[in-house]
């Protein structure tokens, strides 16, 4: 007798719906890059398909997992160009809004993923789709929408910190939307769900978990 599957909880239903939305929103990326999925990282580096992304730029910083070598600090040269363009446009946008970003560094949370890392992510993250990812082609960047680094000591500032300024991440979202509209990249806001810390209401909260950006072929 076949084992009856337990019905999904409400939060799991919401996550499954969001996973399907993400899959649909990134379908164009699979059209762009499915033929360019990298199967040999070392060979891709030798051929210049992948290049090292510096741990820190003028206004970005790779998270510890990447900068410490636990995940690849690699991407296509076009992605490095896109990253530089994003931070430049972000500087312009924040300056117009009279926001001081001289010591602020956007948090880059993911770059190239080999097959092992992609499989691990699919097993650990409920929102990860089972299809091939543009990350496997070295064509994508993920940003943290809920935090950044600040100061010469690169102090992590998250949304719960008293020093957190949401306008800085809103400016990033504005820039990414503009670049998508201009045809430079695809931009997807990946959302997630959690149970409220309010034990009385015990409501489910929706929040932005990731700003996923994929460079468009021949954008540079």
N, C-alpha and C positions, 0 to 999 in steps of 0.2 A: 504494500500500500504506500503510495507516494506521500511523503511528508508535507503537511499543509504549511504553507508559508504564513508567518505572522504578519498581520497588517502593519504597514508603516505608520510610525507615529506622525503627528502633525509636523514636527520640525523636520523629520526625514522626508516627508512629502514635499515640503517647501524646498529642501535641498535638491531633491530629484528634479523638481520643476526648474530650479535655477541651473542645474547641470545641463538640462536640455536647452535652455536659453543660451548658455555659454557655447554649447556645441553648435547651435545655429548661427550665433554671432561670429564664430571663428571659422565657419565653413569656407569663406572666401580665402582665408589664409591657407587652408589645405589645397585649394585650387592653385594658389601661387607657388607653394613650396613642397607639395607632396612628392614631386620628382627629385627633390634636392635634400631629402632626409639623409643625414650623415651617419654612416655605419662604421667608419674608421676615423676616430678623432685625430690620431697622430698623422695619418695621411692627409686629412683635411688641413691640418696646421702646416704641413710641408708644402701643400699646394696653395696656401694663402686663402683658403676658403674660410678658415677660422683664424682669428687673431686674438692676442691677449688684450683684455680690457683693463686699463689701469684701475687700481683699487680706489683711487680718488680722483675726481676731476674738480673743476672750478666750483661746481655746485651740485655734485653728487658723490655718493659713497656706496661701495658695495657692502652688503651686510657681512657679518663675521663668517658665516658658513662659506661664502665665496672667497673673501679675502684671505681666509685661513687655509684654503685649498681643499675644503671638504666637498665643495661643488665647483665645477669648472668656471674659471674666470675668462671665458671665451665667448666670442660671438663673431658674426660676419663683419667685415670692414664697414659694410653699409649700416649695420646696427650702431657701430661706434660713431659714425657720422650722424645718425639719427639722435643718439644720446647727446652729442655735442650741440645739435640743433635745439633739442628740447631744453637743455639747461640755458642756452642763450635766449630762447624765446621766453622762458620762465623768468629770467632776469629782467627782461624788458617789461613783461606783464606786471611783475611785483613792483618794479620801479615806478610804473605809472600809477599803481595803487598806493604809492608812498610806503611800501613795506621794506624794511631793512633786511636784506638777505645776504649781507656781506659775509656772515659766518654761518650760513645755513646750507646744509647738504642734503639733497633728496636721497631717499633710501632705495637703492636698487636691490630687489630681493631674488631675482632669478634671471639667468642668461641662457646659454646653451645647456641642453640636457642630453646626455647620451641615453641609450636605451635602458640601461640599468637604473639610472636616476629617474627616468620617466615612469618606469614600472613601479618603482618604490613610491613615487608620488601618487600614482593611481591607487595603490594599496592603502596609503595613509590618509588621502584627502578625498572626502566624499564628493567634492565638486569637480574633481579631475575627470575629464572625459576619457573614454576608451580609444578614441581615434588618435591618429598620429597628431603631434603638436608641432607648431612652427618653431618651438624651442628646440626640437630635435634637428631642425635645419640651421640652427644658430641664428634665426631671424627675428627673435622676440626678446623683449625686455619686460620685466614686471617691476612696478613701483609699489611701495607701501603707501596707501592713502591715509593711514592713521598715525604716521610718525615720520621723523627725519632726524638728522644729526645736527648738533650745534656746537660752535666754538672750535678752537684749535685742538682741544682734547677730544673732539668728536663725541660729545655727550649725547646718548640717545634720548630723544624727546618723543613720548607717545601721547596718545589722545587723552590719557588720564593725568598727565602732568599739568601742574598749574602754569607751566611756561608754554604749553602747546598753543599754537596759533593756527586754527583751522583754515584761515585765509590763505596760508602758504600752500596747502594741499589743494584748495579750491582753485588757486591760480594754475597749478599743474594740470588739473582736470580741464580747465579752460583751454590751455595750450594744446593738450592732446586732442581735444575735440576739434580745434581749428586745423591741426595737422591732418586729421582724418578727413575733414571736409575738403582740404586742399589736395587729397589723394596721395599724401606722403606715406601714410600708414593706416593700419586698422587699429581701432581702440575699443576695448571692451572693459566695462566696469563689472568685475566679478563680485557678486554679493554673497553673503553668508548669513546664517541665522544662529542665535543663541538664546538661551533662557535668561530672562531678566534676573538681575541680582536682587530685585525686590521680591522678597519671599511672600509678601502679601498678595500681590497681583499675579506673580509667576508668569508673566506674559513672555511671548517670543519676540525678540528684537531682530530687526533686519539691519545689516550694516555693510558698508563697502569694504571688501576684504582685499581687493587687488586691483590695480590699474595695469591691465595687460595691453602691451603695444607690440605690433608686428610691422616691420618695415615692408613696404610694397616693393616688389622687384623693379629695378631700374629707376627707383626714386632718386637715386644719387648718381 
